[in-house]
Amino acid sequence: MDNLKFYKLFLALVNKENALNELSKYIRNPAVNRNKHLINLFEFLKNHQKGTYKKELSKKTIFNKLFGNNTLYNETKLQKQFSLFNHLLEDFMVLRTLKNELPSYYLKLAVICYELNLSKGLKYNAS
């Protein structure tokens, strides 16, 4: 498990101040994610990291947690969820970094608005 990209990202985020709570809100935001498997994966990893869930962390264990014990193990199905979760984590990291760098955030927002011809009359307030 330790060599999987999404798991490395998750562990890196867990060690950041307030990141776990922010990530929890982000993953549950229906505008960002409507995949219940990704929410369940997050909860499972969070509980495992906190020591709440003591069972060995393996692909099979995660698959059963996401899809139920009665579902036949499917590596492709699991990898798809890992990939989607990885994208969510990457997006979260980018957004979190941008918000922590407000001048850069507002500059990028201004460029986007300009490209969409929305620049007239918009006021950007970094406070």
C-alpha positions as CSV (number, residue, x, y, z in Angstrom):
1,M,0.0,0.0,0.0
2,D,2.8,2.4,0.9
3,N,3.9,2.6,-2.8
4,L,0.5,3.7,-4.1
5,K,0.5,7.3,-5.2
6,F,-2.9,8.2,-3.7
7,Y,-1.8,6.7,-0.4
8,K,1.4,8.7,-0.3
9,L,-0.6,11.9,-1.0
10,F,-3.1,11.1,1.7
11,L,-0.4,10.5,4.3
12,A,1.4,13.7,3.3
13,L,-1.9,15.6,3.8
14,V,-2.7,14.0,7.1
15,N,0.5,15.5,8.5
16,K,-0.5,19.1,7.5
17,E,-2.2,21.3,10.0
18,N,-6.0,21.4,9.5
19,A,-5.7,19.6,6.2
20,L,-7.6,16.5,7.3
21,N,-10.7,18.6,8.3
22,E,-10.5,20.7,5.1
23,L,-10.1,17.5,3.0
24,S,-13.1,16.0,4.7
25,K,-15.2,19.0,3.8
26,Y,-13.8,19.1,0.3
27,I,-14.5,15.4,-0.5
28,R,-18.0,15.6,0.9
29,N,-18.8,18.7,-1.2
30,P,-21.4,17.6,-3.8
31,A,-20.0,20.2,-6.2
32,V,-16.7,18.5,-6.1
33,N,-17.5,14.8,-5.6
34,R,-20.6,12.7,-5.8
35,N,-18.9,9.4,-5.6
36,K,-19.8,7.7,-2.3
37,H,-16.9,5.2,-2.8
38,L,-14.4,8.0,-2.6
39,I,-16.0,9.3,0.6
40,N,-15.9,5.8,2.0
41,L,-12.3,5.4,1.0
42,F,-11.4,8.7,2.7
43,E,-13.2,7.6,5.9
44,F,-11.6,4.2,5.8
45,L,-8.1,5.7,5.4
46,K,-8.7,8.3,8.0
47,N,-9.9,5.7,10.6
48,H,-7.0,3.5,9.7
49,Q,-4.5,6.4,10.2
50,K,-6.0,7.3,13.5
51,G,-5.8,3.7,14.6
52,T,-9.6,3.3,14.9
53,Y,-9.5,0.5,12.2
54,K,-6.9,-2.1,13.2
55,K,-7.2,-4.5,10.2
56,E,-4.3,-4.7,7.8
57,L,-4.4,-2.2,5.0
58,S,-4.5,-4.1,1.7
59,K,-6.2,-3.7,-1.6
60,K,-8.6,-6.6,-0.9
61,T,-9.6,-5.0,2.5
62,I,-10.2,-1.7,0.8
63,F,-12.2,-3.3,-2.0
64,N,-14.4,-5.1,0.5
65,K,-14.9,-1.9,2.5
66,L,-15.9,0.0,-0.7
67,F,-18.0,-2.6,-2.5
68,G,-19.0,-5.1,0.1
69,N,-17.8,-8.6,1.0
70,N,-20.2,-10.2,-1.4
71,T,-18.7,-8.4,-4.5
72,L,-16.1,-10.4,-6.4
73,Y,-12.7,-8.6,-6.2
74,N,-12.0,-6.6,-9.3
75,E,-8.6,-4.9,-9.6
76,T,-9.7,-2.6,-12.5
77,K,-12.7,-1.4,-10.5
78,L,-10.5,-0.7,-7.5
79,Q,-7.8,1.0,-9.5
80,K,-10.5,3.3,-11.0
81,Q,-11.4,4.4,-7.5
82,F,-7.8,4.9,-6.5
83,S,-7.3,7.1,-9.6
84,L,-10.3,9.2,-9.0
85,F,-9.3,9.6,-5.3
86,N,-5.8,10.6,-6.4
87,H,-7.3,13.3,-8.7
88,L,-9.4,14.6,-5.8
89,L,-6.4,14.8,-3.6
90,E,-4.3,16.6,-6.2
91,D,-7.1,19.1,-6.9
92,F,-7.5,19.7,-3.2
93,M,-3.7,20.4,-2.8
94,V,-3.7,22.9,-5.7
95,L,-6.8,24.7,-4.3
96,R,-5.4,24.8,-0.8
97,T,-2.1,26.1,-2.0
98,L,-3.8,28.8,-4.1
99,K,-5.9,29.9,-1.3
100,N,-2.9,30.2,1.0
101,E,-1.3,32.4,-1.6
102,L,-4.0,35.0,-2.0
103,P,-2.3,37.4,-4.4
104,S,-1.6,34.5,-6.8
105,Y,-5.2,33.2,-6.4
106,Y,-6.7,36.6,-7.2
107,L,-4.3,37.1,-10.1
108,K,-5.4,33.8,-11.6
109,L,-9.0,34.6,-11.0
110,A,-8.6,38.0,-12.8
111,V,-7.0,36.3,-15.8
112,I,-9.8,33.8,-16.0
113,C,-12.4,36.5,-15.7
114,Y,-10.6,38.5,-18.4
115,E,-10.5,35.5,-20.7
116,L,-14.3,35.1,-20.2
117,N,-14.8,38.8,-20.9
118,L,-16.0,39.3,-17.3
119,S,-13.4,41.8,-16.3
120,K,-15.5,45.0,-16.6
121,G,-17.1,45.9,-13.3
122,L,-15.6,43.1,-11.2
123,K,-13.7,44.1,-8.1
124,Y,-11.3,41.7,-6.4
125,N,-10.9,42.1,-2.7
126,A,-8.1,40.0,-1.1
127,S,-9.4,40.6,2.4
